[in-house]
């Protein structure tokens, strides 16, 4: 596990460039990040599933928390935290869940927020959200 376990310690290998701007209605994400990607870590799309293969939660809020937890666990195996993430791809079964998803996501993800893409997708039965993350592992 990384010596940098605290999500509030900024990763010096990712930063929002001076002058980066985004529109007033933008969600919780950075429009651009500069990354020194010599230590790249990528996790596969994660869903709200436990180790026995059971779906966790029936609401978008429950599944978002569980999915972000699974992302956190995967990142930790590579010595990373959510603070090391610079790119997120979000797949929602229903874009009507966008605001509820963002409420949970914004509370969990540290600054500078990753760049991200979100799309509506047909997910495996029972799943409301899938999240893929790219991170840059900080020097220890």
C-alpha positions, 0 to 999 in steps of 0.5 A: 500500500502507498505511504500516501493513504490520505486522500487530502494529500495532493498528488504532485504528478497531476495538476489543473493547469493555470487558467483552466476554465469551465462553464457555470453549469459544469458538474464535479470534474476538471476540464483539463489535467496535466499528468506525468504518466510515468506511473500509470494505473488503470482499473477496469470498469467497476460495479456495485458487486460484492466478492460473492457476485451479488449486486449491492444496493437497489438505488443509484445512491447505494450503487454509486457508493458501493461502486466507488468503494470497489474502485477505491479497493482496486486502486489500493492494490496498486498503491493508489487512492482516489486522489491519484485518479485523473480520468474517470469514465462513467456509464449510467443505465439511466441519465436521469440518475445524473444529479443523484450520482453527482451528489455522491461522487462529489463528496468522495472525489478529492481536488483537483477533480479528475477529467471525466466522461459520462454516457448512458449505457446498457449495463448488465442486469441489476446494475445502475452504474459502472465506473472506470478510472485512470490514475497516476501513482505518486512517487513514494 
